[in-house]
Amino acid sequence: MNSEPGKKLPNKKIIRSAKFEAKEQFTKSALENLKTEKERIVNSLKKSGEID
């Protein structure tokens, strides 16, 4: 067997940081989508006279 070193893996802290940032971006995006959807629903209900 040859003893060539394989690909060097990134530091675990870097991986965790990237995963955290991805989750944070997803969470912010999901929150923005929910806010937008809520506004659309409220506006629709106002137009139909369901709420004031």
C-alpha positions as CSV (number, residue, x, y, z in Angstrom):
1,M,0.0,0.0,0.0
2,N,1.2,3.5,-0.7
3,S,1.4,6.0,2.1
4,E,0.4,9.1,0.1
5,P,-1.7,11.4,2.2
6,G,-5.3,11.8,1.1
7,K,-7.1,15.0,0.7
8,K,-6.7,17.3,3.6
9,L,-10.1,17.8,5.3
10,P,-11.1,21.3,6.6
11,N,-11.1,22.0,10.2
12,K,-14.3,20.9,12.1
13,K,-14.8,24.4,13.4
14,I,-15.0,25.7,9.8
15,I,-17.5,23.0,8.9
16,R,-19.7,23.8,11.9
17,S,-19.5,27.5,11.2
18,A,-20.6,27.0,7.6
19,K,-23.5,24.8,8.6
20,F,-24.5,27.3,11.2
21,E,-24.5,30.1,8.7
22,A,-26.5,28.1,6.2
23,K,-29.1,27.3,8.9
24,E,-29.2,31.0,9.9
25,Q,-29.7,32.1,6.4
26,F,-32.5,29.5,5.9
27,T,-34.2,30.6,9.1
28,K,-34.1,34.3,8.1
29,S,-35.4,33.4,4.6
30,A,-38.2,31.3,6.1
31,L,-39.2,34.1,8.5
32,E,-39.3,36.6,5.7
33,N,-41.5,34.3,3.7
34,L,-43.9,33.8,6.6
35,K,-44.1,37.6,7.2
36,T,-44.9,38.2,3.5
37,E,-47.5,35.4,3.5
38,K,-49.1,36.8,6.6
39,E,-49.4,40.2,5.1
40,R,-51.0,38.8,2.0
41,I,-53.5,36.8,4.0
42,V,-54.4,39.8,6.2
43,N,-54.8,42.0,3.1
44,S,-57.0,39.4,1.5
45,L,-59.2,39.1,4.6
46,K,-59.5,42.9,4.8
47,K,-60.6,43.2,1.2
48,S,-63.2,40.5,1.6
49,G,-64.5,42.2,4.7
50,E,-63.7,39.3,7.1
51,I,-61.6,41.6,9.4
52,D,-61.4,45.3,9.8
